[in-house]
Amino acid sequence: EKDEPGEEVWVTYRELLELTCRLGNTLKRQGVKQGDRVTIYMPPCPLAVASMLACARIGAVHAVVFAGFSAESLADRIRD
C-alpha cells in the first residue's frame, strides 16, 4: 500500500525478483560490495522492498529510513 489510502500496487514474486536482481546489479556497478553499508531513504513502495532485498542479495548491510525525519535525524541514522 502507498501512503495515500486506497492506493495499492500489486507485484508478483517474479516481478519482485527481476526488480531485485536489476537493482542488485546496479548497486554492484556503482561499487557497492559485500559488507558495505547502504541507507535506503524511500517511501514505502515495491521499489523500497526490492532495494532492501537487493542489498541483502549482494551482502550489503542496509538501514531503512522513511520520510518524515528532520535532516539532523536522518544524518544521525546514516552515521549509526
N, CA, C and O of each residue as an XYZ file, in Angstrom:
320
protein
N       0.831     -1.177      0.000
C       0.000      0.000      0.000
C       0.872      1.235      0.000
O       1.938      1.269      0.614
N       0.398      2.239     -0.696
C       1.128      3.507     -0.727
C       0.692      4.372      0.454
O      -0.162      3.974      1.247
N       1.287      5.552      0.558
C       0.953      6.464      1.649
C      -0.504      6.914      1.586
O      -1.142      7.110      2.620
N      -1.022      7.076      0.384
C      -2.401      7.515      0.216
C      -3.351      6.347      0.433
O      -3.147      5.280     -0.146
N      -4.379      6.521      1.249
C      -5.334      5.436      1.469
C      -6.005      5.008      0.160
O      -6.365      5.845     -0.669
N      -6.163      3.724     -0.007
C      -6.832      3.205     -1.189
C      -5.947      3.018     -2.406
O      -6.398      2.476     -3.415
N      -4.704      3.454     -2.335
C      -3.784      3.283     -3.457
C      -2.921      2.058     -3.187
O      -2.135      2.028     -2.240
N      -3.080      1.069     -4.020
C      -2.316     -0.167     -3.856
C      -1.583     -0.489     -5.143
O      -2.035     -0.136     -6.233
N      -0.460     -1.154     -5.013
C       0.292     -1.647     -6.161
C       0.487     -3.142     -5.948
O       0.949     -3.567     -4.889
N       0.140     -3.924     -6.937
C       0.303     -5.372     -6.865
C       1.536     -5.777     -7.655
O       1.702     -5.364     -8.803
N       2.401     -6.583     -7.049
C       3.630     -7.038     -7.683
C       3.705     -8.552     -7.510
O       3.494     -9.067     -6.412
N       4.002     -9.255     -8.584
C       4.166    -10.705     -8.472
C       5.557    -11.007     -7.918
O       6.441    -10.150     -7.920
N       5.732    -12.232     -7.449
C       7.058    -12.638     -6.980
C       8.077    -12.557     -8.111
O       9.226    -12.182     -7.876
N       7.683    -12.898     -9.314
C       8.587    -12.836    -10.453
C       9.020    -11.392    -10.734
O      10.199    -11.127    -10.970
N       8.067    -10.469    -10.708
C       8.395     -9.055    -10.925
C       9.315     -8.541     -9.833
O      10.250     -7.787    -10.104
N       9.052     -8.948     -8.596
C       9.902     -8.516     -7.478
C      11.310     -9.081     -7.624
O      12.286     -8.376     -7.370
N      11.428    -10.338     -8.027
C      12.745    -10.939     -8.239
C      13.508    -10.217     -9.346
O      14.689     -9.908     -9.188
N      12.839     -9.948    -10.461
C      13.504     -9.258    -11.575
C      13.967     -7.865    -11.162
O      15.084     -7.462    -11.485
N      13.112     -7.123    -10.446
C      13.483     -5.788     -9.989
C      14.633     -5.863     -8.992
O      15.550     -5.042     -9.035
N      14.586     -6.840     -8.098
C      15.649     -7.022     -7.103
C      16.987     -7.300     -7.783
O      18.006     -6.717     -7.412
N      16.986     -8.187     -8.776
C      18.223     -8.519     -9.492
C      18.767     -7.311    -10.246
O      19.974     -7.069    -10.242
N      17.890     -6.553    -10.891
C      18.341     -5.354    -11.618
C      18.950     -4.339    -10.653
O      19.996     -3.757    -10.940
N      18.294     -4.126     -9.512
C      18.833     -3.180     -8.530
C      20.153     -3.671     -7.948
O      21.076     -2.881     -7.751
N      20.249     -4.965     -7.671
C      21.500     -5.526     -7.160
C      22.643     -5.321     -8.134
O      23.749     -4.960     -7.734
N      22.377     -5.551     -9.420
C      23.412     -5.335    -10.435
C      23.784     -3.858    -10.545
O      24.950     -3.519    -10.744
N      22.795     -2.989    -10.416
C      23.074     -1.548    -10.454
C      23.939     -1.140     -9.269
O      24.894     -0.379     -9.424
N      23.605     -1.646     -8.088
C      24.415     -1.329     -6.914
C      25.847     -1.824     -7.089
O      26.794     -1.118     -6.745
N      26.010     -3.033     -7.623
C      27.366     -3.572     -7.843
C      28.133     -2.724     -8.853
O      29.328     -2.486     -8.679
N      27.459     -2.266     -9.903
C      28.132     -1.396    -10.886
C      28.550     -0.064    -10.265
O      29.513      0.563    -10.708
N      27.816      0.361     -9.236
C      28.155      1.608     -8.539
C      29.224      1.397     -7.470
O      29.622      2.341     -6.788
N      29.688      0.154     -7.329
C      30.784     -0.122     -6.403
C      30.366     -0.665     -5.047
O      31.217     -0.861     -4.179
N      29.076     -0.913     -4.841
C      28.622     -1.479     -3.572
C      28.968     -2.960     -3.566
O      28.680     -3.684     -4.519
N      29.595     -3.403     -2.467
C      30.000     -4.808     -2.389
C      29.652     -5.376     -1.023
O      29.175     -4.661     -0.142
N      29.894     -6.656     -0.858
C      29.586     -7.344      0.386
C      30.247     -6.626      1.558
O      31.431     -6.291      1.507
N      29.473     -6.395      2.606
C      29.987     -5.732      3.801
C      29.819     -4.226      3.803
O      29.952     -3.597      4.853
N      29.526     -3.626      2.643
C      29.292     -2.180      2.601
C      27.986     -1.852      3.310
O      27.117     -2.708      3.472
N      27.865     -0.597      3.728
C      26.640     -0.136      4.389
C      25.876      0.771      3.453
O      26.448      1.655      2.815
N      24.570      0.544      3.376
C      23.696      1.312      2.488
C      22.519      1.821      3.302
O      21.919      1.065      4.066
N      22.184      3.094      3.145
C      20.979      3.644      3.761
C      19.945      3.844      2.669
O      20.222      4.484      1.655
N      18.768      3.305      2.872
C      17.682      3.398      1.899
C      16.686      4.424      2.430
O      16.082      4.226      3.484
N      16.520      5.517      1.696
C      15.630      6.616      2.088
C      14.554      6.731      1.027
O      14.702      7.463      0.049
N      13.477      6.005      1.232
C      12.398      5.944      0.245
C      11.068      5.801      0.969
O      11.016      5.327      2.104
N       9.993      6.213      0.306
C       8.672      5.934      0.885
C       8.359      4.450      0.739
O       8.984      3.767     -0.073
N       7.410      3.944      1.507
C       7.053      2.533      1.379
C       6.461      2.255     -0.008
O       5.419      2.803     -0.368
N       7.128      1.413     -0.766
C       6.687      1.065     -2.110
C       7.428     -0.201     -2.541
O       8.389     -0.601     -1.884
N       7.001     -0.831     -3.624
C       7.700     -2.040     -4.078
C       9.187     -1.800     -4.367
O      10.006     -2.694     -4.150
N       9.539     -0.624     -4.846
C      10.943     -0.325     -5.121
C      11.775     -0.326     -3.833
O      12.930     -0.751     -3.844
N      11.200      0.140     -2.741
C      11.911      0.117     -1.460
C      12.141     -1.324     -0.999
O      13.219     -1.655     -0.506
N      11.136     -2.170     -1.158
C      11.275     -3.586     -0.787
C      12.353     -4.239     -1.646
O      13.205     -4.964     -1.133
N      12.318     -3.983     -2.951
C      13.321     -4.556     -3.854
C      14.722     -4.040     -3.499
O      15.698     -4.781     -3.618
N      14.827     -2.795     -3.069
C      16.131     -2.233     -2.675
C      16.697     -2.955     -1.463
O      17.887     -3.266     -1.412
N      15.829     -3.219     -0.484
C      16.274     -3.965      0.704
C      16.731     -5.370      0.316
O      17.778     -5.837      0.764
N      15.944     -6.032     -0.514
C      16.290     -7.385     -0.939
C      17.566     -7.396     -1.784
O      18.363     -8.328     -1.685
N      17.764     -6.370     -2.612
C      18.970     -6.286     -3.441
C      20.210     -6.152     -2.560
O      21.232     -6.788     -2.818
N      20.118     -5.327     -1.525
C      21.246     -5.181     -0.600
C      21.549     -6.515      0.082
O      22.707     -6.920      0.178
N      20.521     -7.181      0.545
C      20.717     -8.476      1.201
C      21.310     -9.487      0.225
O      22.152    -10.302      0.602
N      20.871     -9.431     -1.017
C      21.320    -10.383     -2.031
C      22.825    -10.263     -2.310
O      23.502    -11.263     -2.546
N      23.338     -9.019     -2.280
C      24.769     -8.841     -2.548
C      25.596     -8.781     -1.260
O      26.819     -8.650     -1.314
N      24.934     -8.876     -0.105
C      25.656     -8.911      1.166
C      25.968     -7.556      1.747
O      26.825     -7.444      2.624
N      25.290     -6.513      1.277
C      25.494     -5.170      1.831
C      24.538     -4.989      3.010
O      23.366     -5.358      2.936
N      25.041     -4.431      4.067
C      24.216     -4.151      5.238
C      23.370     -2.926      4.914
O      23.892     -1.925      4.424
N      22.080     -2.995      5.180
C      21.237     -1.854      4.848
C      20.422     -1.395      6.042
O      20.061     -2.179      6.920
N      20.144     -0.094      6.046
C      19.264      0.517      7.041
C      18.182      1.256      6.269
O      18.458      1.877      5.242
N      16.972      1.191      6.755
C      15.850      1.832      6.087
C      15.421      3.044      6.899
O      15.182      2.942      8.103
N      15.326      4.189      6.237
C      14.868      5.419      6.867
C      13.746      5.967      6.001
O      13.969      6.309      4.840
N      12.552      6.053      6.551
C      11.429      6.566      5.794
C      11.298      8.073      5.978
O      11.804      8.639      6.946
N      10.620      8.704      5.048
C      10.435     10.161      5.059
C       9.788     10.594      6.380
O       9.116      9.810      7.051
N      10.003     11.820      6.717
C       9.408     12.357      7.935
C      10.452     12.720      8.970
O      10.132     13.392      9.951
N      11.688     12.296      8.781
C      12.740     12.650      9.707
C      13.341     14.002      9.325
O      13.393     14.354      8.147
N      13.788     14.745     10.314
C      14.482     16.001     10.039
C      15.854     15.681      9.447
O      16.316     14.543      9.520
N      16.489     16.670      8.871
C      17.809     16.476      8.271
C      18.806     15.970      9.324
O      19.641     15.114      9.035
N      18.710     16.502     10.534
C      19.627     16.094     11.598
C      19.376     14.638     12.012
O      20.323     13.879     12.215
N      18.107     14.253     12.135
C      17.767     12.876     12.497
C      18.216     11.911     11.409
O      18.710     10.819     11.691
N      18.035     12.330     10.164
C      18.473     11.492      9.044
C      19.983     11.305      9.077
O      20.471     10.190      8.891
N      20.732     12.385      9.312
C      22.195     12.294      9.391
C      22.627     11.361     10.518
O      23.557     10.572     10.350
N      21.951     11.449     11.672
C      22.271     10.565     12.792
C      22.058      9.099     12.424
O      22.881      8.246     12.757
N      20.971      8.812     11.747
C      20.675      7.426     11.361
C      21.681      6.911     10.338
O      22.065      5.742     10.377
N      22.098      7.759      9.442
C      23.099      7.345      8.440
C      24.419      7.042      9.141
O      25.070      6.046      8.825
N      24.821      7.889     10.090
C      26.083      7.651     10.821
C      26.001      6.369     11.651
O      26.976      5.626     11.755
N      24.830      6.118     12.242
C      24.670      4.892     13.052
C      24.825      3.675     12.182
O      24.725      2.550     12.671
